[in-house]
């Protein structure tokens, strides 16, 4: 975005536009993260292979291509480094 500089008012306007864009981008990123998490959990529950490398290609030259890598991490109920409490 380009702005003509006309005193300090234009600069304030440009900063407000930037802040608004940052808020929208932050909201869009949060929505993307929630949607991605939902997609992964629902697909896993349905039996899909989740971990791997996925290439997402666009038909439009104006839209970038993406490579997404998903790695599965094991989780445990109890942390193996923790010592269980003693019953005295």
Secondary structure, 3 states (H helix, E strand, C coil): CCCCCCHHHHHHHHHHHHHHHHHHHHHHHHHHHHHHHHHHHHHHHCCCCCCEEEEECCCCCCCCCEEEEECCCCCCCCCCCCCCCCCC
